[in-house]
Amino acid sequence: MSDLVELTIETIGARGDGVARDGNGPVYIPFTVPGDRVRARYDDARGEGRAATVVELLAAGPGRAMPSCRHFGTCGGCALQHLDAALYAETKSEFVRAALAHHGLADAPLLPLRLLPPGTRRRVRLSLARPRRRDAAALVGFSQRASHDLVDLAACAVLAPPLFALVAPLRRLAGELLAPGETAHAMLQRADSGIDALLDLPRPPDLTVLETLAAFAETQDLARLLWRVAGGEPTLVAQRRPVRVVIGGTAVDLPPDSFLQATPEAEAALTASVRDAVGPATRIADLFAGIGTFTFALAAQASIHAVEGWAPAIAAITQAARRAGLAARVTAEARDLQRRPLEPDELAACDAIVFDPPRIGAKAQAAALARARVKRLAAVSCNPASFARDARILIAGGYRLTAVQPIDQFVWSPHVELVAAFVHPDGA
């Protein structure tokens, strides 16, 4: 087989790459659109086909747009900036449609994609590196596509400006902290009270480094700065004020290394769809509740029981409810729902359930819900494939899927968030 081949792109695959066919199976070619005719070079095998790289664009298909970022095509952070608005919306909707069809749900009521603005991302994990050459400047950014090499960020169309403003200071900090050849990571979250930063370091900091980190937190006006090594427990360097987000009018303290929805706009869109799905329910269980994103948003209309496997999140929910005078309406339980799902008898008092599992989905909990026959369900998912599998379980248990709302939380990536509504005709 020749190294170079002429191909025509037919579709866009689930990872955001254009897909062509060469007689031996699919060929995955990044940064292409359907209708492109390209001369490409084969790369490594991938799944049932091969990856390839464009050498020359022979003819452009419709639906192309000028990318928004100078790093697009090198940076691994975005895959779809080269699509115009219409093709972009159709492509993301098709990702959800294909996942549903794979599980026999091709007729699911899929609503139009809810588009959200770029430049609003409030949480990010940046890589820091110091090249082996001693005179080389440190790098801060994202991995290059299909590589461990870094793109040293000079711009980013995705990040909220206050997070991007930390790139240059982190670059200077990395030059002080890291030895040649060392790498680190910075997890940044923009809370309502300021930026929460967690540094994954190659070794524990000595007193001099701790003083440098404390000065960095002061200079950059961080709400909190922590460090850890090799996935260990976060250790506090400085906390200059409480790290809080306001959810449904309730201030919640963020535990170290906690999870926020990627953008405030996405959180608002998800919450609106969840409200629609639960309707007038007054007794709700919020499963995989995190720090209470939906718990506190729904607490004004209902009594909420929040269940989450991570104990610090449950402590945060309990403390926030008590401080806001909601202890009688909001209860919380630490429980691993993947290993020990809530069973039908534990859900009998509920007239609605919200569940927002991690990417692997909620197979065991979906099976328990299928037996429980709760009147209304609101399913939130960042993975259409695992959602479709769980939806199939619920439908087999008698639920009817009434709406699937895709939400473009992860702008220009191949990822899609969604909220789905289910009703059970026998629900109390």
URTAPE-V950496 format. One line per field, one symbol per residue. ss: DSSP state (H for helix, E for strand, L for the rest). A space follows every 50 residues. Layout:
ss: ???
This chain:
ss: LLLEEEEELLEELLLLLEEEELLLLEEEELLLLLLLEEEEEEEEEELLEE EEEEEEEEELLLLELLLLLLLELLELLLLLLLELHHHHHHHHHHHHHHHH HHLLLLLLLELLLELLLLLLELEEEEEEEELLLLLLLEEEEEEELLLLLE EELLLLLLELHHHHLHHHHHHHHHHHHLLLLLEEEEEEEEELLEEEEEEE ELLLLLHHHHHHHHHHHHHLLLLEEEEEELLLLLEEEEELLLLEEEELLE EEELLLLLLLLLLHHHHHHHHHHHHHHHLLLLEEEEELLLLLHHHHHHLL LLEEEEEELLHHHHHHHHHHHHHLLLLLLEEEEELLLLLLLLLHHHHLLL LEEEELLLLLLLHHHHHHHHHHLLLEEEEEELLHHHHHHHHHHHHHLLEE EEEEEEELLLLLLLLLEEEEEEEELLLL
